[in-house]
Amino acid sequence: MLPAVKHTVKLSAGVSNVVGRGATGVPSWVWLCGLICVCLAPFANKSFHIDDTLFLRAAEQIQHHPLDFYGFKMNWYGATRPMVENFDNPPLACYYIALVTAIVGWGEPGLHLGFLLPALAAACGIFLLAKRHSAQPLLAAAVAVLTPVFLISATTLMCDVLLLAFWVWAIVFFEEGLAEHRCAPFFVSGVLAGLAFLTKFTGLALLPLLTAYGLISQRRGSWWIATPILLLFFAGCYEWTTHQLYGKGLLLTAVGVSSHAAGARGSSFLDRQILGIGYVGGCFLPLLFYIPWLWSARGFLKLLLLTAPCLLVYPHLAQCALLLWHADGSPNWLLCIQSAAFLTGGVHLFLLAGSELWERRDATALLLVLWILGVFAFATTFNWTLNGRSVLPMVPAIGILVARRVERQRQADRVVGMRSLVWPAILAATICLFLAKADYDLAGTGRKAAQELCAKFQDSRKQLWFEGHWGFQYYMEQGGAKALESNFALPRPGDKVVVPSEGVNVIDLATNLVRLVDTLEYAPNTHYSTMSLSAGAGFYAGTAGAFPFSIGHIDPERYYVFEVVEKLAGPSPAPKGLFESGAVMHEFDLARQARASEDALRANPSNVAAHLQLGRFYSSHSNNQQAIKHFLAVLAKEPDNEMAHRELGVLLARQPDHQ
């Protein structure tokens, strides 16, 4: 068991007393902060991952030119372009990174510990907000933070948890103003909402949310109007400033980019909503553990009946069909069960929100429902892709919903006891920590691969190029490698080009220009992952898969190393530098064939053709031991198989101890 899980079990004694002080007299918010620290501290050395690289590069620029935060160029999409064309987030998180690195340096542990503060601020904000709407604020906060979407997001250097902290504190002060009829809290709320916007454009969603809540709570204008006005002021100032600096307002630019990407998805509105329900259900999967404390048997039956229509449609959605069905037409039962659990979790979440509004019909219930629906609509309809980061702002509302529902059930004498809520909290923490560990291992693969590739192939006489970006780019550039331009104009014969199998923004390479010289393979976690094309996991980008995380067969991370044998004489023969048929696609096709052969062997371990295909695949990728194993399996069934004899002879001749 992970050390963090063991500590969480011990710490849950504090969660068991969900109101006020625990048995030791320690304030509840101290238990909450301890829970956050115990869960996140084990991941302090996590490698830079996904878009961390963009935030770090902007922070470097800010340290040198603090008033020109995006005034530089980098290669992120296959061509060196101005940063404003690579990055669609405002810069406040980058300024925070610049501040932290000025104090602790650029090492991973110091930066991750620096980002522990926004996580603590968000958790304490949820606790204080829940105190206004529930008698169980620690329960609400614990439910919120013990979700995969919160803990995984809190182990990155991206802007999402910082946004959540500003978001929830803006609402805390807004409610203080409503309760005490004072103007000062509304101005503080407006500033915090503005800072949320400067952290991530999603913060602008506070404008309709707080406006609706103010009108419902007071039914007239008063000092609460200061909050949305200040938020609009921050947005307007940022748009004007970026237009002066870079010739265009970056808010409207980001809206245009996101709208174009969302429109290019090709799926129908209904498909996106059903996929979104399943995706959100995965992000908040631990809520299912609380069902016995939230529903009667009749309520649970309603949940199952509402989930059934989604279960009938989901396997036939285009993005899911290839994952849920094998090539022979048989279902992939493991992913089918996972999909059913995610869909049930998503339907459960919306049933919880609907029941809250129907039964209470007060301003708080409406706030929570609008909060959840607004974030869901943004994530599934308006954002460039569905991802865990875009649904993170739901976290406080969901925690409060659960706490209020538990109270209501307890009043109806349907709850066994509050101390028993320790067990679903422990289960939630265990799942979240194992998923955070999977993401930690995945991030570490990029760092390890970059270090080994640079050590092996970096040469003072020849240049090492790479594709793939994300955290891998940070470490490759740290080792002296350069990002490949899509026009392939710079590589010279003898240079090496690295292409990751799970990379993004990858361009193909013409077979007459390069030859494969090596393949490095890493298997950080073969059972579950947060990003895997083979298993349909796409926590950071729904374009990679329909699930926020996935269990089952996870393909290893492969890094193909090509040697340039000929310089490109003219322009690339295909748009955007992509070749219609090239070396990269050839390797990807081989990997897909290998995956199909592995599926065939799982169905029939004696399949000679599958053993032969896998033997040739591993042989071509220098995995001699695996190749020998499969060729021996062929000969065990067909002792006279000439191809197996020939391939095995070549492999044995390569062995260092061959006589």
C-alpha positions as semicolon CSV with decimal commas, in nm:
position;residue;x (nm);y (nm);z (nm)
1;M;0,000;0,000;0,000
2;L;0,117;0,351;-0,073
3;P;0,255;0,540;0,229
4;A;0,001;0,814;0,163
5;V;-0,283;0,564;0,184
6;K;-0,161;0,438;0,522
7;H;-0,135;0,791;0,653
8;T;-0,481;0,871;0,518
9;V;-0,630;0,578;0,708
10;K;-0,479;0,713;1,029
11;L;-0,584;1,066;0,950
12;S;-0,942;0,961;0,882
13;A;-0,998;0,949;1,257
14;G;-1,027;1,324;1,224
15;V;-1,271;1,294;0,940
16;S;-1,490;1,073;1,153
17;N;-1,585;1,371;1,364
18;V;-1,735;1,574;1,084
19;V;-1,844;1,872;1,284
20;G;-1,636;2,119;1,478
21;R;-1,346;1,968;1,671
22;G;-1,233;1,611;1,684
23;A;-1,195;1,407;1,999
24;T;-0,854;1,561;2,056
25;G;-0,992;1,914;2,038
26;V;-0,809;1,986;1,711
27;P;-1,008;2,223;1,483
28;S;-1,164;2,058;1,181
29;W;-0,981;2,278;0,933
30;V;-0,649;2,154;1,079
31;W;-0,754;1,795;1,008
32;L;-0,845;1,902;0,656
33;C;-0,508;2,068;0,595
34;G;-0,334;1,761;0,733
35;L;-0,532;1,541;0,495
36;I;-0,423;1,756;0,198
37;C;-0,057;1,751;0,302
38;V;-0,054;1,375;0,358
39;C;-0,214;1,311;0,019
40;L;0,006;1,547;-0,183
41;A;0,346;1,531;-0,010
42;P;0,439;1,189;-0,160
43;F;0,417;1,344;-0,508
44;A;0,644;1,643;-0,442
45;N;0,911;1,504;-0,675
46;K;0,670;1,450;-0,965
47;S;0,822;1,523;-1,305
48;F;0,693;1,819;-1,501
49;H;0,397;1,693;-1,700
50;I;0,157;1,788;-1,981
51;D;0,128;2,171;-2,006
52;D;0,360;2,236;-1,711
53;T;0,624;2,315;-1,973
54;L;0,424;2,609;-2,110
55;F;0,376;2,758;-1,764
56;L;0,743;2,713;-1,681
57;R;0,861;2,879;-2,003
58;A;0,629;3,175;-1,942
59;A;0,759;3,200;-1,583
60;E;1,116;3,216;-1,715
61;Q;1,012;3,500;-1,946
62;I;0,844;3,684;-1,657
63;Q;1,158;3,670;-1,445
64;H;1,349;3,849;-1,722
65;H;1,069;4,068;-1,863
66;P;0,789;4,091;-1,604
67;L;0,574;4,328;-1,812
68;D;0,600;4,124;-2,132
69;F;0,484;3,784;-2,012
70;Y;0,427;3,623;-2,354
71;G;0,684;3,814;-2,559
72;F;0,883;3,514;-2,681
73;K;0,861;3,223;-2,924
74;M;0,868;2,846;-2,884
75;N;0,787;2,531;-3,078
76;W;0,479;2,360;-2,935
77;Y;0,275;2,265;-3,243
78;G;0,556;2,165;-3,479
79;A;0,671;2,515;-3,569
80;T;0,837;2,800;-3,379
81;R;0,561;3,056;-3,320
82;P;0,488;3,347;-3,086
83;M;0,387;3,226;-2,741
84;V;0,044;3,389;-2,777
85;E;-0,029;3,134;-3,052
86;N;0,073;2,840;-2,834
87;F;-0,087;2,929;-2,501
88;D;-0,452;3,011;-2,432
89;N;-0,434;3,091;-2,061
90;P;-0,385;3,423;-1,880
91;P;-0,054;3,457;-1,695
92;L;-0,127;3,478;-1,320
93;A;-0,022;3,116;-1,252
94;C;0,299;3,185;-1,445
95;Y;0,368;3,486;-1,221
96;Y;0,314;3,262;-0,920
97;I;0,565;3,009;-1,057
98;A;0,813;3,292;-1,117
99;L;0,769;3,399;-0,753
100;V;0,810;3,045;-0,618
101;T;1,119;2,973;-0,829
102;A;1,276;3,301;-0,717
103;I;1,258;3,161;-0,362
104;V;1,318;2,785;-0,400
105;G;1,467;2,747;-0,749
106;W;1,350;2,541;-1,047
107;G;1,357;2,194;-0,891
108;E;1,046;1,977;-0,895
109;P;1,006;1,934;-0,514
110;G;1,023;2,305;-0,437
111;L;0,773;2,394;-0,708
112;H;0,527;2,123;-0,610
113;L;0,546;2,222;-0,245
114;G;0,485;2,581;-0,358
115;F;0,167;2,462;-0,531
116;L;0,057;2,295;-0,210
117;L;-0,053;2,642;-0,091
118;P;-0,326;2,686;-0,357
119;A;-0,454;2,336;-0,276
120;L;-0,472;2,422;0,095
121;A;-0,639;2,755;0,015
122;A;-0,899;2,581;-0,203
123;A;-0,973;2,318;0,064
124;C;-1,011;2,578;0,340
125;G;-1,234;2,787;0,114
126;I;-1,458;2,485;0,053
127;F;-1,472;2,425;0,429
128;L;-1,577;2,785;0,504
129;L;-1,831;2,792;0,221
130;A;-1,978;2,462;0,341
131;K;-2,016;2,603;0,696
132;R;-2,274;2,848;0,558
133;H;-2,481;2,576;0,395
134;S;-2,428;2,261;0,599
135;A;-2,373;2,144;0,954
136;Q;-2,107;1,907;0,818
137;P;-1,841;2,133;0,660
138;L;-1,554;1,890;0,712
139;L;-1,751;1,615;0,541
140;A;-1,821;1,847;0,247
141;A;-1,455;1,945;0,216
142;A;-1,330;1,586;0,253
143;V;-1,570;1,461;-0,015
144;A;-1,453;1,741;-0,245
145;V;-1,078;1,689;-0,210
146;L;-1,089;1,308;-0,207
147;T;-1,177;1,293;-0,575
148;P;-0,947;1,197;-0,863
149;V;-0,999;1,530;-1,036
150;F;-0,880;1,731;-0,735
151;L;-0,582;1,523;-0,623
152;I;-0,444;1,463;-0,973
153;S;-0,483;1,830;-1,065
154;A;-0,312;1,932;-0,741
155;T;0,002;1,739;-0,840
156;T;0,063;1,955;-1,150
157;L;0,199;2,309;-1,196
158;M;-0,091;2,419;-1,414
159;C;-0,338;2,689;-1,325
160;D;-0,643;2,483;-1,233
161;V;-0,617;2,446;-0,853
162;L;-0,510;2,810;-0,823
163;L;-0,823;2,901;-1,020
164;L;-1,033;2,687;-0,784
165;A;-0,887;2,865;-0,480
166;F;-0,974;3,211;-0,613
167;W;-1,314;3,085;-0,735
168;V;-1,430;2,942;-0,403
169;W;-1,298;3,235;-0,196
170;A;-1,477;3,480;-0,427
171;I;-1,803;3,302;-0,344
172;V;-1,717;3,291;0,029
173;F;-1,680;3,670;0,042
174;F;-1,982;3,721;-0,183
175;E;-2,196;3,526;0,061
176;E;-2,047;3,716;0,354
177;G;-2,160;4,038;0,188
178;L;-2,510;3,900;0,134
179;A;-2,535;3,778;0,495
180;E;-2,395;4,092;0,662
181;H;-2,523;4,355;0,416
182;R;-2,179;4,517;0,389
183;C;-2,012;4,647;0,076
184;A;-1,649;4,559;0,161
185;P;-1,688;4,179;0,114
186;F;-1,835;4,237;-0,232
187;F;-1,531;4,436;-0,337
188;V;-1,301;4,164;-0,202
189;S;-1,512;3,907;-0,387
190;G;-1,482;4,108;-0,708
191;V;-1,103;4,126;-0,679
192;L;-1,082;3,751;-0,613
193;A;-1,311;3,682;-0,909
194;G;-1,086;3,903;-1,122
195;L;-0,780;3,709;-1,005
196;A;-0,963;3,386;-1,094
197;F;-1,010;3,525;-1,445
198;L;-0,641;3,621;-1,466
199;T;-0,557;3,263;-1,364
200;K;-0,780;3,094;-1,621
201;F;-1,048;3,230;-1,852
202;T;-1,295;2,984;-1,695
203;G;-1,308;3,231;-1,404
204;L;-1,534;3,447;-1,619
205;A;-1,808;3,189;-1,553
206;L;-1,839;3,348;-1,208
207;L;-2,010;3,642;-1,378
208;P;-2,343;3,470;-1,461
209;L;-2,323;3,248;-1,152
210;L;-2,285;3,529;-0,898
211;T;-2,524;3,758;-1,085
212;A;-2,797;3,491;-1,076
213;Y;-2,725;3,415;-0,710
214;G;-2,736;3,785;-0,617
215;L;-3,069;3,838;-0,793
216;I;-3,223;3,526;-0,638
217;S;-3,098;3,608;-0,288
218;Q;-3,200;3,975;-0,280
219;R;-3,431;4,014;-0,583
220;R;-3,293;4,361;-0,645
221;G;-2,969;4,539;-0,711
222;S;-2,747;4,641;-0,421
223;W;-2,378;4,637;-0,334
224;W;-2,348;4,280;-0,466
225;I;-2,338;4,427;-0,818
226;A;-1,983;4,542;-0,739
227;T;-1,856;4,186;-0,772
228;P;-1,961;4,121;-1,136
229;I;-1,864;4,478;-1,230
230;L;-1,513;4,431;-1,090
231;L;-1,482;4,098;-1,271
232;L;-1,577;4,266;-1,599
233;F;-1,326;4,541;-1,524
234;F;-1,045;4,286;-1,483
235;A;-1,146;4,114;-1,806
236;G;-1,160;4,440;-1,996
237;C;-0,821;4,555;-1,865
238;Y;-0,661;4,226;-1,960
239;E;-0,807;4,236;-2,310
240;W;-0,688;4,594;-2,363
241;T;-0,342;4,521;-2,222
242;T;-0,284;4,214;-2,438
243;H;-0,409;4,399;-2,745
244;Q;-0,154;4,672;-2,677
245;L;0,126;4,420;-2,619
246;Y;0,055;4,159;-2,885
247;G;-0,182;4,317;-3,135
248;K;-0,486;4,114;-3,031
249;G;-0,697;4,058;-2,722
250;L;-0,613;3,714;-2,589
251;L;-0,956;3,649;-2,433
252;L;-1,142;3,677;-2,764
253;T;-0,861;3,490;-2,937
254;A;-0,894;3,201;-2,691
255;V;-1,273;3,199;-2,738
256;G;-1,228;3,174;-3,114
257;V;-0,972;2,894;-3,088
258;S;-1,186;2,698;-2,843
259;S;-1,502;2,742;-3,052
260;H;-1,324;2,627;-3,366
261;A;-1,179;2,320;-3,191
262;A;-1,513;2,233;-3,029
263;G;-1,689;2,265;-3,364
264;A;-1,435;2,038;-3,529
265;R;-1,503;1,745;-3,295
266;G;-1,751;1,595;-3,540
267;S;-1,980;1,445;-3,274
268;S;-2,339;1,545;-3,213
269;F;-2,454;1,752;-2,916
270;L;-2,628;1,448;-2,761
271;D;-2,317;1,232;-2,803
272;R;-2,105;1,495;-2,626
273;Q;-2,348;1,515;-2,334
274;I;-2,357;1,137;-2,285
275;L;-1,979;1,117;-2,309
276;G;-1,962;1,409;-2,065
277;I;-2,187;1,233;-1,813
278;G;-1,960;0,929;-1,816
279;Y;-1,647;1,142;-1,800
280;V;-1,769;1,347;-1,505
281;G;-1,881;1,027;-1,335
282;G;-1,523;0,902;-1,357
283;C;-1,376;1,227;-1,224
284;F;-1,605;1,200;-0,920
285;L;-1,624;0,820;-0,902
286;P;-1,579;0,801;-0,520
287;L;-1,925;0,957;-0,476
288;L;-2,066;0,611;-0,547
289;F;-1,921;0,492;-0,216
290;Y;-2,153;0,732;-0,031
291;I;-2,474;0,598;-0,189
292;P;-2,590;0,406;0,125
293;W;-2,576;0,736;0,320
294;L;-2,746;0,938;0,044
295;W;-3,039;0,731;-0,083
296;S;-3,309;0,497;0,028
297;A;-3,358;0,172;-0,163
298;R;-3,623;0,346;-0,374
299;G;-3,387;0,631;-0,456
300;F;-3,116;0,385;-0,558
301;L;-3,362;0,211;-0,791
302;K;-3,436;0,545;-0,956
303;L;-3,064;0,592;-1,014
304;L;-3,038;0,257;-1,191
305;L;-3,342;0,327;-1,407
306;L;-3,206;0,667;-1,514
307;T;-2,868;0,514;-1,598
308;A;-3,011;0,239;-1,819
309;P;-3,079;0,454;-2,133
310;C;-2,723;0,590;-2,126
311;L;-2,587;0,236;-2,094
312;L;-2,773;0,134;-2,410
313;V;-2,639;0,425;-2,617
314;Y;-2,285;0,457;-2,478
315;P;-2,121;0,147;-2,638
316;H;-2,225;0,267;-2,984
317;L;-2,082;0,618;-2,963
318;A;-1,801;0,664;-3,213
319;Q;-1,538;0,751;-2,951
320;C;-1,624;0,444;-2,742
321;A;-1,699;0,179;-3,003
322;L;-1,334;0,100;-3,084
323;L;-1,254;0,065;-2,714
324;L;-1,553;-0,136;-2,596
325;W;-1,551;-0,393;-2,878
326;H;-1,269;-0,623;-2,984
327;A;-1,180;-0,664;-3,351
328;D;-1,375;-0,992;-3,363
329;G;-1,690;-0,815;-3,241
330;S;-1,682;-0,947;-2,885
331;P;-1,718;-0,694;-2,603
332;N;-1,425;-0,579;-2,393
333;W;-1,595;-0,663;-2,065
334;L;-1,346;-0,484;-1,842
335;L;-1,394;-0,151;-2,020
336;C;-1,770;-0,214;-2,043
337;I;-1,792;-0,254;-1,664
338;Q;-1,576;0,055;-1,620
339;S;-1,802;0,252;-1,855
340;A;-2,110;0,140;-1,664
341;A;-1,954;0,255;-1,335
342;F;-1,860;0,594;-1,482
343;L;-2,205;0,648;-1,633
344;T;-2,370;0,551;-1,305
345;G;-2,144;0,799;-1,125
346;G;-2,236;1,077;-1,368
347;V;-2,610;1,012;-1,351
348;H;-2,582;0,990;-0,972
349;L;-2,422;1,333;-0,959
350;F;-2,700;1,497;-1,160
351;L;-2,971;1,308;-0,973
352;L;-2,819;1,440;-0,650
353;A;-2,830;1,796;-0,783
354;G;-3,185;1,760;-0,915
355;S;-3,311;1,614;-0,588
356;E;-3,148;1,899;-0,395
357;L;-3,331;2,160;-0,601
358;W;-3,662;1,973;-0,601
359;E;-3,671;1,905;-0,227
360;R;-3,528;2,229;-0,086
361;R;-3,612;2,491;-0,351
362;D;-3,398;2,759;-0,188
363;A;-3,127;2,996;-0,309
364;T;-2,847;2,762;-0,198
365;A;-2,991;2,469;-0,392
366;L;-3,023;2,685;-0,703
367;L;-2,666;2,813;-0,662
368;L;-2,529;2,458;-0,643
369;V;-2,730;2,335;-0,941
370;L;-2,636;2,634;-1,159
371;W;-2,275;2,593;-1,051
372;I;-2,262;2,228;-1,160
373;L;-2,462;2,270;-1,481
374;G;-2,263;2,575;-1,586
375;V;-1,928;2,400;-1,546
376;F;-2,062;2,090;-1,720
377;A;-2,191;2,293;-2,016
378;F;-1,856;2,468;-2,053
379;A;-1,661;2,141;-2,037
380;T;-1,876;1,947;-2,283
381;T;-1,988;2,216;-2,526
382;F;-1,760;2,520;-2,529
383;N;-1,416;2,400;-2,423
384;W;-1,170;2,284;-2,691
385;T;-1,184;1,932;-2,546
386;L;-1,334;1,748;-2,253
387;N;-1,079;1,705;-1,974
388;G;-1,051;1,670;-1,599
389;R;-0,915;2,020;-1,556
390;S;-1,229;2,176;-1,705
391;V;-1,465;2,004;-1,457
392;L;-1,250;2,079;-1,149
393;P;-1,453;2,393;-1,052
394;M;-1,748;2,161;-0,974
395;V;-1,564;2,019;-0,672
396;P;-1,694;2,255;-0,398
397;A;-2,056;2,235;-0,511
398;I;-2,047;1,854;-0,516
399;G;-1,895;1,832;-0,169
400;I;-2,164;2,061;-0,028
401;L;-2,439;1,866;-0,208
402;V;-2,325;1,543;-0,046
403;A;-2,308;1,698;0,301
404;R;-2,656;1,849;0,270
405;R;-2,799;1,522;0,141
406;V;-2,647;1,327;0,432
407;E;-2,805;1,576;0,674
408;R;-3,144;1,534;0,510
409;Q;-3,122;1,155;0,520
410;R;-3,010;1,167;0,882
411;Q;-3,312;1,380;0,972
412;A;-3,527;1,111;0,812
413;D;-3,348;0,844;1,022
414;R;-3,206;0,675;0,714
415;V;-2,837;0,707;0,804
416;V;-2,655;0,450;1,017
417;G;-2,422;0,701;1,181
418;M;-2,178;0,975;1,096
419;R;-1,871;0,784;1,212
420;S;-1,938;0,515;0,953
421;L;-1,861;0,775;0,682
422;V;-1,493;0,709;0,753
423;W;-1,506;0,397;0,535
424;P;-1,620;0,555;0,208
425;A;-1,364;0,831;0,273
426;I;-1,087;0,571;0,307
427;L;-1,199;0,397;-0,015
428;A;-1,210;0,733;-0,194
429;A;-0,862;0,826;-0,073
430;T;-0,723;0,489;-0,179
431;I;-0,856;0,512;-0,534
432;C;-0,746;0,875;-0,571
433;L;-0,396;0,808;-0,446
434;F;-0,343;0,509;-0,672
435;L;-0,456;0,716;-0,971
436;A;-0,232;1,005;-0,866
437;K;0,054;0,752;-0,843
438;A;-0,023;0,630;-1,196
439;D;-0,004;0,988;-1,320
440;Y;0,318;1,039;-1,123
441;D;0,472;0,733;-1,290
442;L;0,355;0,844;-1,634
443;A;0,513;1,186;-1,585
444;G;0,833;1,020;-1,466
445;T;0,854;0,822;-1,789
446;G;0,897;1,142;-1,990
447;R;1,179;1,261;-1,763
448;K;1,356;0,924;-1,756
449;A;1,325;0,873;-2,131
450;A;1,455;1,224;-2,205
451;Q;1,755;1,179;-1,978
452;E;1,844;0,839;-2,125
453;L;1,790;0,954;-2,484
454;C;2,004;1,264;-2,440
455;A;2,278;1,065;-2,267
456;K;2,280;0,802;-2,541
457;F;2,228;1,004;-2,860
458;Q;2,328;1,365;-2,790
459;D;2,649;1,436;-2,982
460;S;2,849;1,755;-3,015
461;R;2,884;1,685;-3,388
462;K;2,523;1,587;-3,457
463;Q;2,194;1,733;-3,333
464;L;1,930;1,538;-3,144
465;W;1,574;1,638;-3,247
466;F;1,246;1,533;-3,092
467;E;0,872;1,543;-3,133
468;G;0,609;1,503;-2,865
469;H;0,611;1,817;-2,644
470;W;0,443;1,819;-2,296
471;G;0,673;1,745;-2,002
472;F;0,896;1,541;-2,232
473;Q;0,985;1,862;-2,417
474;Y;1,107;2,033;-2,099
475;Y;1,354;1,757;-2,019
476;M;1,468;1,705;-2,379
477;E;1,548;2,077;-2,413
478;Q;1,718;2,066;-2,074
479;G;1,944;1,795;-2,220
480;G;2,029;1,998;-2,529
481;A;1,782;1,846;-2,780
482;K;1,568;2,064;-3,007
483;A;1,201;2,044;-3,104
484;L;1,159;1,933;-3,466
485;E;1,008;2,180;-3,712
486;S;0,733;2,036;-3,931
487;N;0,906;2,142;-4,254
488;F;1,203;1,915;-4,169
489;A;1,437;2,180;-4,313
490;L;1,702;2,174;-4,037
491;P;1,796;1,808;-3,976
492;R;2,112;1,686;-4,150
493;P;2,229;1,333;-4,230
494;G;2,351;1,168;-3,913
495;D;2,116;1,363;-3,683
496;K;1,877;1,163;-3,467
497;V;1,501;1,224;-3,432
498;V;1,301;1,089;-3,134
499;V;0,926;1,027;-3,171
500;P;0,717;0,908;-2,871
501;S;0,434;0,664;-2,939
502;E;0,195;0,858;-2,712
503;G;0,317;1,203;-2,819
504;V;0,101;1,494;-2,926
505;N;0,144;1,718;-3,231
506;V;0,352;1,447;-3,399
507;I;0,447;1,480;-3,767
508;D;0,539;1,184;-3,982
509;L;0,881;1,134;-4,141
510;A;0,935;1,014;-4,497
511;T;1,084;0,666;-4,515
512;N;1,344;0,780;-4,766
513;L;1,474;1,044;-4,520
514;V;1,513;0,841;-4,200
515;R;1,571;0,487;-4,076
516;L;1,482;0,338;-3,739
517;V;1,793;0,276;-3,527
518;D;1,654;0,212;-3,178
519;T;1,339;0,187;-2,969
520;L;1,322;0,259;-2,597
521;E;1,026;0,111;-2,414
522;Y;0,888;0,198;-2,070
523;A;0,592;0,048;-1,884
524;P;0,523;0,281;-1,590
525;N;0,193;0,112;-1,512
526;T;0,048;-0,175;-1,710
527;H;-0,288;-0,190;-1,529
528;Y;-0,434;0,163;-1,514
529;S;-0,347;0,506;-1,649
530;T;-0,465;0,866;-1,674
531;M;-0,341;0,907;-2,036
532;S;-0,335;0,609;-2,273
533;L;-0,449;0,582;-2,633
534;S;-0,474;0,204;-2,608
535;A;-0,706;0,213;-2,305
536;G;-0,897;0,530;-2,395
537;A;-0,774;0,730;-2,094
538;G;-0,768;1,106;-2,148
539;F;-0,764;1,293;-1,817
540;Y;-0,579;1,588;-1,968
541;A;-0,735;1,570;-2,316
542;G;-1,053;1,389;-2,414
543;T;-0,915;1,360;-2,766
544;A;-0,694;1,077;-2,631
545;G;-0,987;0,881;-2,490
546;A;-1,340;0,888;-2,357
547;F;-1,245;0,816;-1,994
548;P;-1,063;1,034;-1,738
549;F;-0,868;0,723;-1,642
550;S;-0,882;0,363;-1,745
551;I;-0,803;0,016;-1,616
552;G;-0,703;-0,283;-1,825
553;H;-0,427;-0,337;-2,078
554;I;-0,205;-0,027;-2,105
555;D;0,042;-0,015;-2,391
556;P;0,398;0,071;-2,289
557;E;0,542;0,411;-2,375
558;R;0,771;0,368;-2,676
559;Y;1,027;0,617;-2,801
560;Y;1,135;0,556;-3,159
561;V;1,481;0,683;-3,253
562;F;1,534;0,755;-3,622
563;E;1,858;0,851;-3,794
564;V;1,840;1,106;-4,073
565;V;1,991;0,952;-4,388
566;E;1,902;1,222;-4,638
567;K;1,830;1,594;-4,619
568;L;1,491;1,708;-4,743
569;A;1,554;1,866;-5,085
570;G;1,228;2,056;-5,118
571;P;0,913;2,146;-4,925
572;S;0,718;1,881;-4,741
573;P;0,493;1,684;-4,979
574;A;0,184;1,708;-4,760
575;P;-0,002;1,987;-4,575
576;K;0,133;2,092;-4,235
577;G;0,443;1,879;-4,280
578;L;0,255;1,548;-4,262
579;F;0,358;1,271;-4,497
580;E;0,088;1,048;-4,640
581;S;0,295;0,737;-4,561
582;G;0,602;0,754;-4,345
583;A;0,832;0,592;-4,094
584;V;0,635;0,700;-3,787
585;M;0,305;0,564;-3,914
586;H;0,482;0,242;-4,008
587;E;0,595;0,196;-3,648
588;F;0,250;0,283;-3,518
589;D;0,098;0,024;-3,754
590;L;0,340;-0,238;-3,624
591;A;0,241;-0,150;-3,267
592;R;-0,128;-0,185;-3,355
593;Q;-0,061;-0,524;-3,515
594;A;0,129;-0,631;-3,205
595;R;-0,165;-0,525;-2,988
596;A;-0,401;-0,729;-3,205
597;S;-0,169;-1,030;-3,173
598;E;-0,165;-0,994;-2,794
599;D;-0,547;-0,990;-2,796
600;A;-0,542;-1,303;-3,011
601;L;-0,310;-1,479;-2,766
602;R;-0,532;-1,391;-2,473
603;A;-0,817;-1,563;-2,657
604;N;-0,600;-1,855;-2,778
605;P;-0,251;-1,893;-2,623
606;S;-0,162;-2,148;-2,894
607;N;-0,212;-1,908;-3,187
608;V;0,105;-1,965;-3,391
609;A;0,052;-1,667;-3,625
610;A;0,017;-1,431;-3,328
611;H;0,336;-1,566;-3,164
612;L;0,521;-1,526;-3,493
613;Q;0,395;-1,168;-3,542
614;L;0,494;-1,070;-3,188
615;G;0,834;-1,234;-3,223
616;R;0,910;-1,031;-3,535
617;F;0,778;-0,713;-3,369
618;Y;0,997;-0,751;-3,059
619;S;1,296;-0,849;-3,271
620;S;1,264;-0,529;-3,479
621;H;1,251;-0,327;-3,155
622;S;1,561;-0,488;-2,997
623;N;1,361;-0,669;-2,729
624;N;1,544;-0,994;-2,790
625;Q;1,427;-1,185;-2,482
626;Q;1,059;-1,135;-2,564
627;A;1,122;-1,218;-2,930
628;I;1,302;-1,544;-2,841
629;K;1,016;-1,642;-2,609
630;H;0,757;-1,606;-2,888
631;F;0,967;-1,787;-3,151
632;L;1,021;-2,076;-2,909
633;A;0,643;-2,087;-2,857
634;V;0,602;-2,119;-3,236
635;L;0,853;-2,404;-3,253
636;A;0,683;-2,582;-2,963
637;K;0,371;-2,606;-3,181
638;E;0,537;-2,629;-3,523
639;P;0,892;-2,769;-3,488
640;D;0,957;-2,735;-3,863
641;N;0,852;-2,369;-3,899
642;E;1,130;-2,228;-4,118
643;M;1,067;-1,860;-4,041
644;A;1,082;-1,921;-3,666
645;H;1,406;-2,120;-3,703
646;R;1,563;-1,847;-3,916
647;E;1,457;-1,559;-3,689
648;L;1,560;-1,749;-3,376
649;G;1,900;-1,827;-3,523
650;V;1,963;-1,459;-3,596
651;L;1,859;-1,360;-3,245
652;L;2,073;-1,623;-3,074
653;A;2,371;-1,514;-3,283
654;R;2,330;-1,164;-3,135
655;Q;2,346;-1,288;-2,777
656;P;2,672;-1,189;-2,600
657;D;2,729;-1,542;-2,465
658;H;2,654;-1,716;-2,795
659;Q;2,912;-1,984;-2,874
